[in-house]
Amino acid sequence: MESTAVDLVHFKIARGVDEETFLKASDNVQSFLNRSRGFVHRELVRTPDGLNWVDIVKWRSRADADQAAKIAAKDPNCMTLFGLIDKSSVKTHRMELTRTY
């Protein structure tokens, strides 16, 4: 049985982008995720100062996450969100869920 995949994307919002604009774009990406095969849930967290963010996306499998990533690269809402992120700050990790307590 394939393990559940969890994507952790650490980033900063691009200079000149306000939090409200970023959050609206993030909200717009949710419809894409909801239509994606294997999507389980998503959480967006930030440090209290708003400088550092982590987008946490849980998938049924690594294959589902890989397929969604390919499609996201062409989705207009995803592309808008990606344009609001400081690309030099992005660190992405695809993790394997080992335990839920």
C-alpha positions, 0 to 999 in steps of 0.5 A, spaced: 500 500 500 502 506 498 503 511 503 500 518 504 504 524 501 505 530 505 507 536 501 511 542 506 512 548 502 516 553 506 516 560 503 516 568 504 511 572 500 514 576 495 516 584 496 511 588 495 505 583 496 500 585 501 498 579 506 490 580 503 492 579 496 496 573 497 491 570 502 485 571 496 490 568 491 491 562 496 483 561 497 483 561 489 487 555 489 483 551 493 478 550 487 484 547 483 486 542 489 478 540 491 478 537 484 485 534 484 485 526 484 487 524 491 487 531 495 486 530 502 486 537 506 491 543 506 493 548 511 496 554 511 500 557 517 505 563 518 510 565 523 506 571 528 510 576 524 508 574 517 514 573 514 515 565 514 509 561 511 508 553 510 503 550 505 501 543 508 498 539 503 496 532 504 495 527 498 492 520 498 499 518 495 505 520 492 503 519 485 497 523 486 501 529 488 506 528 482 500 528 478 497 535 481 504 538 481 504 537 473 497 540 472 498 546 477 504 548 473 498 550 467 493 552 472 491 560 472 490 560 479 496 556 481 500 561 477 497 567 480 499 564 487 506 562 485 507 569 482 506 572 489 511 568 492 519 570 493 522 564 489 528 564 492 525 563 499 522 556 497 523 550 500 519 544 498 519 537 501 515 531 500 514 527 506 511 520 507 506 520 513 508 515 518 504 516 524 497 520 526 496 520 533 
